[in-house]
Amino acid sequence: MKKILIPSDLSVISENAIRLAVDLSRAFNSEIYLVNFTKHPLGESFTATGEIDKKYADEENVYTISLVQKYHKQLGQLAAKYSTATSPVHYQVYDANLKKGVTSFIKENDIDLVIMGTSGEESVDEFFSGNHTEQVIEVATCPVISVRENYRQGDFSKIVLGLSTERDKKDNFLKAANFLNDFAVGLNAGIEIVNVVDPDKNNKAEREKELREFAMKFGLKNHAVNLVTNSDKEKGLISFARNRNAGFLAVFTHAEDGFFRIFRNSLSEDLSMNSEIPVLTINLHNI
């Protein structure tokens, strides 16, 4: 977890992601990259100096340049506010839209983790609506953490992993499990594997056996297996994590399908909107 990317629209919501990144950096000594993704004509060498006005001061670009300069200044203020000697915050206005920019930035800078602020709302006008977070999860080749407003640090020594035994048994979870192990070890955390069981079904013994076999097959360390009875899967999972005061709620997913398909169907929407605990999503399709 040496490099963390925070896509930022400079809102209070996105600042929550910086706070979480700083909390994580105490354990991992991470470098933090605070980036606003906005199409602009200034290139990667943009430094917000006054000289650029002369070069690009045509009517079409004046507004964009002014906006980029404003963003750059605000990013710099945030970077100064949250930088530490061991975990510096780098900042940049990257010349690309969100989806394309995140894809390129992760590759160019060997990013290990993306953290995004989200309101948990449906509005398509909001930069960090569920739709935009979903887009990042679909393209990111590293795990993504979504964090809601009013973030407060939970117990980082507790990670709740919501896991289904109903999905394709041929899925390769090894890289995801390795990341989760490294993440847990860095935080000195235990992993609470949770499967939400329908009250009307009498297959608890079978579910528990499958969960234990999964954990053994993919080498999950320092783990415990839990079955939660609830007809509402997301509520059961969130309630368990809340009762444990967990630092993170983790899920494995595919971009297009999966038991916990974050930010797509009602289950995932409820997780993003209702979980005050940061949600760590590992997209099996991309890692």
URGIJO-V467963 format. One record per backbone hydrogen bond with DSSP energy under -1.0 kcal/mol. CO is the residue of the C=O (numbers start at 1). NH is the residue of the N-H. E is the energy in kcal/mol with one decimal. If there is no record, write none. Layout:
CO & NH & E
CO & NH & E
This chain:
2 & 31 & -3.4
3 & 112 & -2.4
3 & 113 & -1.3
4 & 33 & -3.3
5 & 115 & -2.6
6 & 35 & -2.4
11 & 15 & -1.4
15 & 19 & -1.9
16 & 20 & -2.1
17 & 21 & -2.4
18 & 22 & -2.6
19 & 23 & -2.0
20 & 24 & -2.4
21 & 25 & -2.4
24 & 27 & -1.4
24 & 28 & -1.9
25 & 29 & -2.5
31 & 4 & -2.7
32 & 90 & -3.2
33 & 6 & -3.1
34 & 92 & -1.6
35 & 8 & -3.0
36 & 94 & -2.7
43 & 46 & -1.3
49 & 52 & -1.2
50 & 53 & -1.4
52 & 56 & -2.1
56 & 58 & -1.6
58 & 62 & -1.6
61 & 65 & -2.9
62 & 66 & -2.3
63 & 67 & -2.3
64 & 68 & -2.7
65 & 69 & -2.6
66 & 70 & -2.0
67 & 71 & -2.6
68 & 72 & -2.9
69 & 73 & -2.1
70 & 74 & -2.3
71 & 75 & -2.9
72 & 76 & -2.1
73 & 77 & -1.9
74 & 78 & -2.2
75 & 79 & -2.8
76 & 80 & -2.3
77 & 81 & -1.8
78 & 82 & -2.0
79 & 83 & -2.0
87 & 84 & -1.4
88 & 32 & -2.6
90 & 34 & -3.5
92 & 36 & -2.3
94 & 38 & -2.0
94 & 96 & -2.0
97 & 101 & -2.8
98 & 102 & -2.9
99 & 103 & -1.7
100 & 104 & -2.2
101 & 105 & -3.0
102 & 106 & -2.4
103 & 107 & -1.5
104 & 108 & -2.8
105 & 109 & -2.0
106 & 111 & -1.7
113 & 5 & -2.8
114 & 145 & -3.1
116 & 147 & -2.5
121 & 130 & -1.6
126 & 129 & -1.5
129 & 133 & -2.0
130 & 134 & -2.7
131 & 135 & -1.8
132 & 136 & -1.8
133 & 137 & -2.3
134 & 138 & -2.3
135 & 139 & -1.3
136 & 140 & -2.8
143 & 114 & -2.2
144 & 281 & -3.4
145 & 116 & -3.1
146 & 279 & -2.3
147 & 118 & -2.3
154 & 156 & -1.1
155 & 158 & -2.1
155 & 247 & -1.6
157 & 190 & -2.7
158 & 247 & -2.1
158 & 248 & -1.2
159 & 192 & -3.3
160 & 250 & -3.7
161 & 194 & -3.0
168 & 171 & -1.4
173 & 177 & -3.1
174 & 178 & -2.5
175 & 179 & -2.5
176 & 180 & -2.6
177 & 181 & -2.6
178 & 182 & -2.6
179 & 183 & -2.9
180 & 184 & -2.7
181 & 185 & -2.9
182 & 186 & -2.4
183 & 187 & -1.2
184 & 189 & -3.2
185 & 188 & -1.1
190 & 159 & -2.3
191 & 224 & -2.1
192 & 161 & -2.6
193 & 226 & -2.6
194 & 163 & -2.9
195 & 228 & -2.6
197 & 230 & -2.2
198 & 201 & -1.9
203 & 207 & -2.4
204 & 208 & -2.8
205 & 209 & -2.0
206 & 210 & -2.2
207 & 211 & -2.4
208 & 212 & -2.1
209 & 213 & -2.3
210 & 214 & -2.3
211 & 215 & -2.5
212 & 216 & -2.1
213 & 217 & -2.8
214 & 218 & -2.3
215 & 220 & -2.1
222 & 191 & -2.4
224 & 193 & -3.0
226 & 195 & -2.0
228 & 197 & -3.6
232 & 236 & -2.4
233 & 237 & -2.1
234 & 238 & -2.8
235 & 239 & -2.6
236 & 240 & -1.9
237 & 241 & -2.3
238 & 242 & -2.7
239 & 243 & -2.5
240 & 244 & -1.6
241 & 246 & -2.5
242 & 245 & -1.2
245 & 155 & -2.6
248 & 160 & -2.6
249 & 280 & -2.3
250 & 162 & -2.6
251 & 282 & -2.4
253 & 284 & -3.3
257 & 254 & -1.7
260 & 262 & -1.4
261 & 264 & -1.3
265 & 269 & -2.6
266 & 270 & -2.2
267 & 271 & -1.7
268 & 272 & -2.4
269 & 273 & -2.6
270 & 274 & -2.6
271 & 275 & -1.9
278 & 249 & -2.5
279 & 146 & -2.4
280 & 251 & -2.6
281 & 144 & -2.5
282 & 253 & -2.3
283 & 286 & -1.3
283 & 287 & -1.6
